[in-house]
Amino acid sequence: MTETQTKNSGPEFRAAAGALDGLREDLFRQAFAYRPLPPMSADGRLIRRLPEGLRRGVVWTPHALVLFAAFIVMMTGFAEWDYRLLMGVVPAIPVAMTLIRPVAAFWASLLATVFCGILSSELWGASPFMGQVVVLVVVAARTRPRTAAWMWLLTLLFGMLVEGGDPSITAPLATLSAFALLVVAVVQIRRDAEREVTVQRTVTAVERDRRTLLEERTTIARELHDVVAHHMSVVAIQAEAAPYRVENPPPELEQAFVTIRENAVAALTELRRVLGVVRAEDYEAPDAPQPTLAALDGLLDNVRETGLETEKVITGAVRELPQGVELSAYRIVQEALSNSLRHAPGSTARVELGYVLGGLGLRVVNGPPQGLVKPSPGAGHGITGMRERVAMLNGEMTAGTTADGGYEVAVFLPVPLSEQPERPERPEPRDTAEGNGETVVIERVQDGRA
C-alpha cells in the first residue's frame, strides 16, 4: 500500500519520502556497526618517499590526530570549575569512538552534550562544543556529504529544542560546523571525482587494449585464412588430377581421391563461413599471396626510401619455413620497422634473422631519435600485435629500451623439424662467408644505397 501511494503521489511527496529513507539509511540503520578506521595507504606520493621504518608509523597519522583531538577536548573540560573529570572525559569519549563506530559516536556526542548541560547548567560548554564539532567533522569525513548534512540539521534542531526554540544559542555551533562540514564535503567530492576519473581511465585503457587485441586476432585470422585456403585449394586440385596420372587406376584409389577432394572442398567452405563472422563488411581479400620472408628485401627497400638507414644480418642456413611462421615473422619485422619510423626518426635500424634447427630468431633494434623531428606518441598497440602473433606460434618475445636509448624487439619462433618443408634453399644473397659450419649472409645499406 505504501509503495502504491508513493508511485501515485506528487514529486514533493516522493522527494520527502526519499529524504526520510536517506535519513534512516545514514543515521539509524546499523548505527552501531563496527567500522574501524583503516590506516593510510603506504603508496601515497609523500609516504612512499619516507624510510620503511618511518612509513609504518606515518600510516596511522589519522588515528593519532583523532586521539589528540579527544585529548584536547578532555583538557578543555578539566578547565571547568565544577565536575572537572566528568566535563572532560564524557565529551572526549564520542571523539575517540569515531575511530571504530562513527555513526554511534554522533548520537553519543548528543547524549554527552545533554549530560554536560545538566552538570553545568549550560548546553554548549567549552568541551561539549568542541567535542561536537570534532565529531561532526570526523564522521562526515568517514561517511559521505549527505550524512554530514543530516548530522548538521539534527544538531541544529537538537539545540533549538533543548533551548526552548531560541536559535541564537546554537547559532555559533551551527555556523562553525557548517563551514567545517562544507570543507570536508568539497574535499570528499573532489576525491570521489578523482577516483572516478582514475577508474574510468583504467577501464578505457583496458577496453582499448582488448579492442586492439581483438582487431589483431581478426587480422591474423584473415591472413591465416588466405594461407590455409591456398593449401586446401591445392590439395583439392591435386586430388582431382591424381587419378589421371595413373594408367587404369583401381576403383578404390579413385574413390579415395574423390573423398580427399570432397573433404578439402568442405573444409575450405567451412573455413570461409567461419571467417565471415570476424571479417569486416568493407574487407577485401588481397589479390596477391600473403608475404613471406622472401619479400623482406622489398619491405626494407620501402623503409629506406623514407630515410631510415637499415642493416640486415642473416645467420644460419637459409631455408623456407612453414608459411604461417614466415608470415608472422614478416609482419613482426614490418611492425618493428614502422615503430622505428614513428618513435625514433632519424635513427638507424638493424634486422637480424637467425635460422637454427629449432626455429627462427628475429631481432630488430633501432637507435635513439636523431635530428629535429619529434617522435610520435604511441599506445603500444604494435607491441600487442607482435605478442599475439608470437603467442599463436608458442614462441617467446622480449621488447624494451636499450642502453643507448634505442629500442629492441627480440623474438624466437619455434619450428619442429617435422613441420619444416623440404624445399630447395633460396639463392643466397651476396657477401656470403663460410665459417665453423655456418653460413653468414650480411647485407648493409648506408644512405639508402645497397
N, C-alpha and C positions, 0 to 999 in steps of 0.2 A: 504494500500500500504506500509506503514512504517513497519507494523508487518511482512509482507511478505518479505521485504528487510532484516529485522533483522534475520529472520529464515534462509534465503538463504545466508547470509553473513558469513565471516570467524569469527574465535574466537576472533581476535583482535577487530574487529568492534563491536561484541556483548559485549566484556568487556568494551569498551569505552562507548557504549550506556548504559550499566548498571551503570557505574560510573556517567554519567550525570544524570541518573534517581535518583541515590543516592544523588547527589548534590541538585537537585530540591526538593527532599523529605526532606532533612535535613535543608536547609537554605532558601528555597523560599516558599514552601507550608506551609501555616499557620505560617508565620514568626512572625506575631503579635498576635499569640494566647496567651490567658491569662492562664498562668501556674504557680500559686503561689507555692513557696517552702513550703512543709509541714513541721511541726515540727518533731523532732526526736521521735523515739518510746520510750515510758516510760518503756518498758520491757527489755531494754538493760542490759547487765551484770553489768555495773557500775552504770547506772542511777537508777535501781530498788533498789540499796542498800542505796540510799540517802533518807533523810526525805521527807515526802509528800510535804511540802511547797517548799522545795528547788528543788524537782523534777519537779514541774510545771514550774519553770523558766529555768532549765537546758535544757529542750527540745527545747528551742528557741536559743540555742548556735550558730548554723549555721547562723541564721539571724543576730545575733549580730556581728559575725565575718565579714560578708559581709559589714554591715554598718560601722564597724570600718575601714575596708579597704577603703571604699569610703571616710571616714573622713581623712585618711592618704593621699589619692590622692589629696583631696581638699587642705589640709595643704601644700602639696608639691607645688601645683600651686600658693598658696599665696606667696611662696618664690621667684616667678618670679618678675623681676623688673618692667615689664610693664603688664598692664591689669591683675592685680593680681586676681581680683574677677572672671573674665571670665576664666582665666587659671586654676583656682581651681575648680569652680563649674561645668563647662562644662564637663571635663573628669570624674568627680565624678558621674554625673547623670547616665551614662551607667552602672557603677558598681552597683548602687542601683537598676537599672532596672532588673538586673539578678535575683532578688528575685521574680519577677512577670512575666516578658516576656524575657526569656533568649535569644532566637534567635534574637529578635528585639534589645536586648542590644548589640549584636555583631555588627550589622550594625550601631547602634547609636554610638558605640565606634569608628568605622572608620570615621564617619562624624565628631565626636568631634576631632579626630586627624587632619583632614583637616582644621577644624576651628581654632584650636590652632596653626597649622603650618602657617596659614595666618597671625595670630596675632604676632607670634614670629619669623617668617621667618625661622623656624626650624621644620622639620617634627616630629621628635621624641624628644620632650622636656621631662623634667623630669616627669611632671604629665601625659601627654598623653602616655608616655612609660609605666609608672607604671599602669595606668588605663587599657591599652590594655592587659597587662599580666594578671591582676586580672580578667578581663572579660573573657579571653580565658580559664583560669583555672576554674572559677566558671561555665561557660556554659558547658565546657567539663564534669565537674562533674555531671551536671544536665541532660546531654543528653547521648551520647554514644561515643566510641572511633572513629567511622567513622566520626561523626560530628566534633570532635576535629581535625581530620586530614584535613578536608575540611577548617575549620577556619584558621588553621595554614598556609595552602597553599595559601588561598586568602589573608591573611595578608602579606605574603612574596611577592606575585605578586603586591599587592596594593603599598607596599613600593617601590619596584623597578620601578613601573610605575610612581609614583609621583616624584621620584628622578631621572628620566631620564634613567633608566636601570642600575644604579650603585647599586650592592647588598651590598657593604661594609657598607652603612649607616644603612640598615635594618638588617644586619647580627647579631649585638648584641641582638636585639629583637627576631630574629628568633631562635638564639641559646638558649637563656634563656627560651623562651616559649616552645621550643621543649623538653627540659629537664622536665619542669613542666608538660606539657601535657603527656609525657611518664610516669611519676609517676602516674598521675591521671588515665591513661589508664590501667596501671598494677593493681592499686587498684580496678578499676571497673571490670576488667576481673576476678580478684580473688573473688570479692564479688558476681559476677554473677555465678561463678563456685560453690561457697559455697551454694548459693541459689538453684542452680540446683541439687546439691547433696542432700540438705535437702528435696527438693520436691520429688526427686527420692526415697529417703529412706522412706518418708511418703507414697508414692504410693505403694512401695514394701511392707511396713508393712500392709497397708490396703488390698492389694491383698492377702497377706499371711493369714491374719485373715479371709478374705472372703473365701479363699480356704479351710481353716481349718473348717469353719462353714459349708460349703457345704459337706465336707467329713464326718463331724459328722452327718449331717442330712441324708446323704446316709446310714451311719451305722445304724442310728435309723430306717430308712425306712426298711432296711433289717431285723432288729430284729423284728420290728412290723409285718412285713410280716409273719415271722415264727409263731408269736403268733396268728395273725388273721387267718392264713391258718389252723393252728391246730383246732381252734374253728369252722371254717367253714366246715372243713372235718368231724368233729364230728357231726355237725348239719345235713350234708348230709347223713351220715351213719344212724343216729337215725331216720331221716325222712323216709329212705328206709326200715328200720326194724320195724317201729312202726305199720304198718297195720297187720303184722304177730303176734303181741301180743294181738290183739283183735279178738275175735271169730265173724265171719261173719260181718266184718265192712261195713258200708254203702258205696255206691259208692262215695258220696260226700266227705267222710272222706279220702278214698283212693286217690281221685283226689287232695285233699288239701295237703296231704303228698307228692304226686308226684310234685306238684307245688313248695312246700318248697324245695325239693331236687334239682329241676332244678334251682331255684333261687340261692341256695347255691353253686352249681357247677359253674353257670355262674359268680357269684361274685368272686369265687376263681380263675377262669380263667382270669377274668379282672384284678384282683389284681396281678397275676403273670405277665400279659402283661405290666402293668404299672411299676412294679418293674424292669422289664427288661431294662427300659430306664436308670435307675440310678445304675444298678448293673454292676460292672466291669467285663471285659471278663474273668479274672482269678479268679473270686469269686466262691467259692464253698459253698453251703449251709451246715450248720453244721448238723451232724447226730443226735446229742443229742438235747433235747429241750433247749430253752433259759433258762438261770439260773434265779432263784428267791432267795428271802431271806433265803429259806430253805438251799441253798448251801453256805450260808455265812460262816459257820464254816470251810468248805473246803478251802475257799479263805483265811481265817485267818491262817489256818494251813500252807498254802503255803508261806504266808508272814512271818510267824515265822521261817520257815526254812532258810530264808535269814538273820536272826539275829535281826529282828525288834521286840522288845517286844511289845505286844499288850494287850489291855484290852477291853472287850466287856461288855456293860451295856445295859440291856433291861428294859424298864419301860412300864407299862400298860398291858392290856390283849392282849396276843399274838394271832393273828388271820391272816388268809390268806386274802390278798388284791387282787384287780384286777391284772392280770398278767402283764399288761403294767406298772403299778405302781411298782410292785416288781422288774421287770426287770430294770427299771430306777434307783431304789434305789440301787440294786446290783451293777450296773455299776458306780454309783456315789461313792459308798464306794470303789470299786475297783480302780477307778482313784485317789481318795484321798490317798489311801494307797500307790499307785505307786508314787505319788508325794512325799510322806513322805520318801520313799526309796531313791528317786533321790536327793531331796533337803535337807533332814535332816538325813544323815546317822548317825547311832549310837544312834538315839533318841528313844523315846517310842511313841506309838500311842494309842489313845483311841477312840473306836467306840461306839456311843450311838444311840440306837433306841428307839423312844417313840411312842407307839401306843395310839392314842386318838380317840375320836368319829369322829372328822372331818378329819382324815387322818393320816399321818405318819411323824414323825420328825426324822431327821438324824443330827448327829453331829460327825465329825471326826476331832480330834485335835492331833497334834504332838508337841513335844518339840523342842528346838533348836538343831542344829547339835552337835554331840559329837565325840570325837576321832580325829584321824589324817586324815580320809578320807574327801576329799573336796567335797562340794555339787556340783552336776551337774547343769549347767545353763539350764534354760528353757525359752520358748517363751510364756507361758500362754495358750497353746492350750488345755491342760487338763481342765482348768477352763472354757474355751469357750465351750467345750463339755458338761460340767456339767450344765452350764447355759442354753444351748439349750434344754437339757432334762427336766430341771425344767420348762422352759417356755412352753414346749409342754404340760405339765400337769397343767398349770396355777398355778404353785407353787411359792415359794419365796426362795431366796438363798442369803447368805452373805458369803464372804470369805475375810480373811485378817490375818495379823500377830497378835500374842498375846503379852501380856505384857512381857513375859519371852523370847521373840524372836522366838517362835514357829509359827505355822500356824493353822488356824481353818477354817473349812468349815461347815456351818450350813444350812440345807435345810428343808423345810416343803412341803410335797406333799399332797394336799387336796384330799380326797376321800369322795364324797357324800354318805350318808347312803344307797341310792337306788342302788349304784353301788357296794357295798360291798357284796361279795359272802357269802352265808350262808353255811358254811362248818364247820366241826368239827375243834376245835382248835388243834394246833400241840402239841405233847408231850412237856411238859415244861422241860427245862434243869435243871441241878442240882443247888444247892444253891438257892432255892426259898424261898421267905419270903412274908408273908401276912401282910398288914398293911393299915389302912384307906381305905379299899375297893379297893385297887390297888395291883396288882401282880408285884413284882420286881424280875427280874432274873439277876444275876450277874455272869459272868464267867471271871476270872482273869488268866492271864498267865504270869509267870515270868521265865526268862531264857529259853524260848521256851518250857516249860512244863506246862500242864494244872493242 
